[in-house]
Amino acid sequence: MSADLNYYIQAIIGVLVITDPITRGFFFKTLTEDEPERRREYAFKIATAVAIILGISAVAGREILDALGINLGAFGVAGGLVVTLMGFEMLFGGEPSRAQGGEEAHEAPDPKSFEGQVLVPYAMPFVAGPGAITLVITIASGTSDASGAIAALVAVAIAVILLPIGHLLISQKLSLSDNAMKIATKMGGLLIATIGIQLMLSGIQTFFTG
């Protein structure tokens, strides 16, 4: 497997796990319980907001770092560390990390409407939170050429496509116990931690090789 293909696969897996189009669908189902007829509208609003937030991070993140004089390798190490810690938090806690709005996920939904929660706190930070933004920028900045940004954009695009599909499929067809959700989150946490460590190692290599 070529290094570029491996990097793309890591990017896609990382962004999918951290945005979590499937498991977050169960929270979406609960939050929209009183408005099932508006679920499609809400799902596409969420996907649009996530696309804008993470798309800008992928395209402009590296330029922002350059403008601030931040070394790409150093940011890769820092970003990888953040992602690794998030993964361990998911692994040992069994729920989304605090950086991804894990605490907000357990708040009682507004009994009247989900309208006021679609963008904040759901789309950001629950889906596209600081952790997801850091991961996307780290991926985009992880190579010396434009392939990192392209990999980040491809990963974001796939996640955005799957978000409404996963949310609507879950809310209309499936149900999952709390224990099953915790197991799925723990498995995702292990993947995220592993990817974070790989990003750290890549950042160290970039820092010393220039």
Secondary structure, DSSP 8 states (H G I E B T S, - for coil): --HHHHHHHHHHHHHHHHH-TTTHHHHHHHHTTT-GGGHHHHHHHHHHHHHHHHHHHHHHHHHHHHHTT--HHHHHHHHHHHHHHHHHHHHHHSS--GGGTTTGGGS---SS-SGGGIIIIIIIIIIS-HHHHHHHHHHHTSSSSTHHHHHHHHHHHHHHHHHHHHHHHHHHH----HHHHHHHHHHHHHHHHHHHHHHHHHHHHHHHH-
